Amino acid sequence: MPSIEQLIKQTKFRDEKHKAIISVLYSANALNTFHEVYFSQYGLTSQQYNVLRILRGQHPKPATVSLIRERMMDKMSDASRIVERLRKSGFVERIVNKEDRRAVDVQITQKGLDVLAEIDKNDEKTDSPTKYLTEVEAKELSRLLGKIIDALVQ
């Protein structure tokens, strides 16, 4: 397996922390590309997949766009536009809120549930980037990344 130095053709880093940040950024970009390619076979982007999973978690209750935005992994996403693309594809529907007729809720459709069920059948494919990690290593990686997340959200 090539090292980060070989992958980006850089031999020097300020220190091990700098090297770790570069490795995380490289890995995040590679994972994002992997998921974009994988989900495209279902007519989805990774952000749309994320929204569908949020809505499945809410099902059968609808969700507001602000709730979706709050729970999305990519906080820079335009949740309204993503929901609209999902609606046009038939994966979600917009419903007028019964308590506040000006508000619109979003609910996953059967087509949305079906595409997620199909994707769920291929967990080994979506999990394949972690194939060289043991369960203990995956847990440790999550713990270490949690420390980085903690430093960023303070």
MODELLER restraints for C-alpha pairs under 7 A, 6 or more apart:
rsr = mdl.restraints
at = mdl.atoms
rsr.add(forms.Gaussian(group=physical.xy_distance, feature=features.Distance(at['CA:4:A'], at['CA:23:A']), mean=6.34, stdev=0.5))
rsr.add(forms.Gaussian(group=physical.xy_distance, feature=features.Distance(at['CA:5:A'], at['CA:11:A']), mean=5.37, stdev=0.5))
rsr.add(forms.Gaussian(group=physical.xy_distance, feature=features.Distance(at['CA:13:A'], at['CA:19:A']), mean=5.76, stdev=0.5))
rsr.add(forms.Gaussian(group=physical.xy_distance, feature=features.Distance(at['CA:35:A'], at['CA:46:A']), mean=6.07, stdev=0.5))
rsr.add(forms.Gaussian(group=physical.xy_distance, feature=features.Distance(at['CA:36:A'], at['CA:45:A']), mean=5.64, stdev=0.5))
rsr.add(forms.Gaussian(group=physical.xy_distance, feature=features.Distance(at['CA:36:A'], at['CA:46:A']), mean=5.51, stdev=0.5))
rsr.add(forms.Gaussian(group=physical.xy_distance, feature=features.Distance(at['CA:39:A'], at['CA:45:A']), mean=5.80, stdev=0.5))
rsr.add(forms.Gaussian(group=physical.xy_distance, feature=features.Distance(at['CA:39:A'], at['CA:46:A']), mean=6.24, stdev=0.5))
rsr.add(forms.Gaussian(group=physical.xy_distance, feature=features.Distance(at['CA:48:A'], at['CA:82:A']), mean=6.18, stdev=0.5))
rsr.add(forms.Gaussian(group=physical.xy_distance, feature=features.Distance(at['CA:50:A'], at['CA:72:A']), mean=6.62, stdev=0.5))
rsr.add(forms.Gaussian(group=physical.xy_distance, feature=features.Distance(at['CA:51:A'], at['CA:68:A']), mean=6.65, stdev=0.5))
rsr.add(forms.Gaussian(group=physical.xy_distance, feature=features.Distance(at['CA:51:A'], at['CA:72:A']), mean=6.87, stdev=0.5))
rsr.add(forms.Gaussian(group=physical.xy_distance, feature=features.Distance(at['CA:52:A'], at['CA:108:A']), mean=6.82, stdev=0.5))
rsr.add(forms.Gaussian(group=physical.xy_distance, feature=features.Distance(at['CA:52:A'], at['CA:112:A']), mean=6.78, stdev=0.5))
rsr.add(forms.Gaussian(group=physical.xy_distance, feature=features.Distance(at['CA:54:A'], at['CA:68:A']), mean=6.73, stdev=0.5))
rsr.add(forms.Gaussian(group=physical.xy_distance, feature=features.Distance(at['CA:55:A'], at['CA:63:A']), mean=6.80, stdev=0.5))
rsr.add(forms.Gaussian(group=physical.xy_distance, feature=features.Distance(at['CA:55:A'], at['CA:107:A']), mean=6.37, stdev=0.5))
rsr.add(forms.Gaussian(group=physical.xy_distance, feature=features.Distance(at['CA:55:A'], at['CA:108:A']), mean=5.72, stdev=0.5))
rsr.add(forms.Gaussian(group=physical.xy_distance, feature=features.Distance(at['CA:56:A'], at['CA:108:A']), mean=6.49, stdev=0.5))
rsr.add(forms.Gaussian(group=physical.xy_distance, feature=features.Distance(at['CA:56:A'], at['CA:113:A']), mean=6.93, stdev=0.5))
rsr.add(forms.Gaussian(group=physical.xy_distance, feature=features.Distance(at['CA:62:A'], at['CA:105:A']), mean=5.74, stdev=0.5))
rsr.add(forms.Gaussian(group=physical.xy_distance, feature=features.Distance(at['CA:62:A'], at['CA:106:A']), mean=5.29, stdev=0.5))
rsr.add(forms.Gaussian(group=physical.xy_distance, feature=features.Distance(at['CA:62:A'], at['CA:107:A']), mean=4.55, stdev=0.5))
rsr.add(forms.Gaussian(group=physical.xy_distance, feature=features.Distance(at['CA:63:A'], at['CA:105:A']), mean=5.36, stdev=0.5))
rsr.add(forms.Gaussian(group=physical.xy_distance, feature=features.Distance(at['CA:63:A'], at['CA:106:A']), mean=5.20, stdev=0.5))
rsr.add(forms.Gaussian(group=physical.xy_distance, feature=features.Distance(at['CA:63:A'], at['CA:107:A']), mean=6.43, stdev=0.5))
rsr.add(forms.Gaussian(group=physical.xy_distance, feature=features.Distance(at['CA:64:A'], at['CA:104:A']), mean=6.81, stdev=0.5))
rsr.add(forms.Gaussian(group=physical.xy_distance, feature=features.Distance(at['CA:64:A'], at['CA:105:A']), mean=4.76, stdev=0.5))
rsr.add(forms.Gaussian(group=physical.xy_distance, feature=features.Distance(at['CA:64:A'], at['CA:106:A']), mean=6.00, stdev=0.5))
rsr.add(forms.Gaussian(group=physical.xy_distance, feature=features.Distance(at['CA:65:A'], at['CA:79:A']), mean=6.55, stdev=0.5))
rsr.add(forms.Gaussian(group=physical.xy_distance, feature=features.Distance(at['CA:65:A'], at['CA:80:A']), mean=6.44, stdev=0.5))
rsr.add(forms.Gaussian(group=physical.xy_distance, feature=features.Distance(at['CA:68:A'], at['CA:79:A']), mean=6.99, stdev=0.5))
rsr.add(forms.Gaussian(group=physical.xy_distance, feature=features.Distance(at['CA:69:A'], at['CA:75:A']), mean=6.83, stdev=0.5))
rsr.add(forms.Gaussian(group=physical.xy_distance, feature=features.Distance(at['CA:69:A'], at['CA:79:A']), mean=5.66, stdev=0.5))
rsr.add(forms.Gaussian(group=physical.xy_distance, feature=features.Distance(at['CA:86:A'], at['CA:92:A']), mean=5.75, stdev=0.5))
rsr.add(forms.Gaussian(group=physical.xy_distance, feature=features.Distance(at['CA:87:A'], at['CA:93:A']), mean=5.52, stdev=0.5))
rsr.add(forms.Gaussian(group=physical.xy_distance, feature=features.Distance(at['CA:90:A'], at['CA:111:A']), mean=6.64, stdev=0.5))
rsr.add(forms.Gaussian(group=physical.xy_distance, feature=features.Distance(at['CA:91:A'], at['CA:108:A']), mean=6.12, stdev=0.5))
rsr.add(forms.Gaussian(group=physical.xy_distance, feature=features.Distance(at['CA:91:A'], at['CA:109:A']), mean=5.41, stdev=0.5))
rsr.add(forms.Gaussian(group=physical.xy_distance, feature=features.Distance(at['CA:91:A'], at['CA:111:A']), mean=5.39, stdev=0.5))
rsr.add(forms.Gaussian(group=physical.xy_distance, feature=features.Distance(at['CA:91:A'], at['CA:112:A']), mean=4.11, stdev=0.5))
rsr.add(forms.Gaussian(group=physical.xy_distance, feature=features.Distance(at['CA:92:A'], at['CA:106:A']), mean=6.66, stdev=0.5))
rsr.add(forms.Gaussian(group=physical.xy_distance, feature=features.Distance(at['CA:92:A'], at['CA:107:A']), mean=5.51, stdev=0.5))
rsr.add(forms.Gaussian(group=physical.xy_distance, feature=features.Distance(at['CA:92:A'], at['CA:108:A']), mean=4.29, stdev=0.5))
rsr.add(forms.Gaussian(group=physical.xy_distance, feature=features.Distance(at['CA:92:A'], at['CA:109:A']), mean=4.97, stdev=0.5))
rsr.add(forms.Gaussian(group=physical.xy_distance, feature=features.Distance(at['CA:92:A'], at['CA:112:A']), mean=6.44, stdev=0.5))
rsr.add(forms.Gaussian(group=physical.xy_distance, feature=features.Distance(at['CA:93:A'], at['CA:106:A']), mean=5.74, stdev=0.5))
rsr.add(forms.Gaussian(group=physical.xy_distance, feature=features.Distance(at['CA:93:A'], at['CA:107:A']), mean=5.43, stdev=0.5))
rsr.add(forms.Gaussian(group=physical.xy_distance, feature=features.Distance(at['CA:93:A'], at['CA:108:A']), mean=6.41, stdev=0.5))
rsr.add(forms.Gaussian(group=physical.xy_distance, feature=features.Distance(at['CA:93:A'], at['CA:109:A']), mean=6.50, stdev=0.5))
rsr.add(forms.Gaussian(group=physical.xy_distance, feature=features.Distance(at['CA:94:A'], at['CA:104:A']), mean=6.32, stdev=0.5))
rsr.add(forms.Gaussian(group=physical.xy_distance, feature=features.Distance(at['CA:94:A'], at['CA:105:A']), mean=5.66, stdev=0.5))
rsr.add(forms.Gaussian(group=physical.xy_distance, feature=features.Distance(at['CA:94:A'], at['CA:106:A']), mean=4.65, stdev=0.5))
rsr.add(forms.Gaussian(group=physical.xy_distance, feature=features.Distance(at['CA:94:A'], at['CA:107:A']), mean=6.46, stdev=0.5))
rsr.add(forms.Gaussian(group=physical.xy_distance, feature=features.Distance(at['CA:95:A'], at['CA:104:A']), mean=5.62, stdev=0.5))
rsr.add(forms.Gaussian(group=physical.xy_distance, feature=features.Distance(at['CA:95:A'], at['CA:105:A']), mean=5.05, stdev=0.5))
rsr.add(forms.Gaussian(group=physical.xy_distance, feature=features.Distance(at['CA:95:A'], at['CA:106:A']), mean=6.05, stdev=0.5))
rsr.add(forms.Gaussian(group=physical.xy_distance, feature=features.Distance(at['CA:96:A'], at['CA:103:A']), mean=6.32, stdev=0.5))
rsr.add(forms.Gaussian(group=physical.xy_distance, feature=features.Distance(at['CA:96:A'], at['CA:104:A']), mean=4.71, stdev=0.5))
rsr.add(forms.Gaussian(group=physical.xy_distance, feature=features.Distance(at['CA:96:A'], at['CA:105:A']), mean=6.14, stdev=0.5))
rsr.add(forms.Gaussian(group=physical.xy_distance, feature=features.Distance(at['CA:97:A'], at['CA:103:A']), mean=5.46, stdev=0.5))
rsr.add(forms.Gaussian(group=physical.xy_distance, feature=features.Distance(at['CA:97:A'], at['CA:104:A']), mean=5.40, stdev=0.5))
rsr.add(forms.Gaussian(group=physical.xy_distance, feature=features.Distance(at['CA:97:A'], at['CA:105:A']), mean=5.89, stdev=0.5))
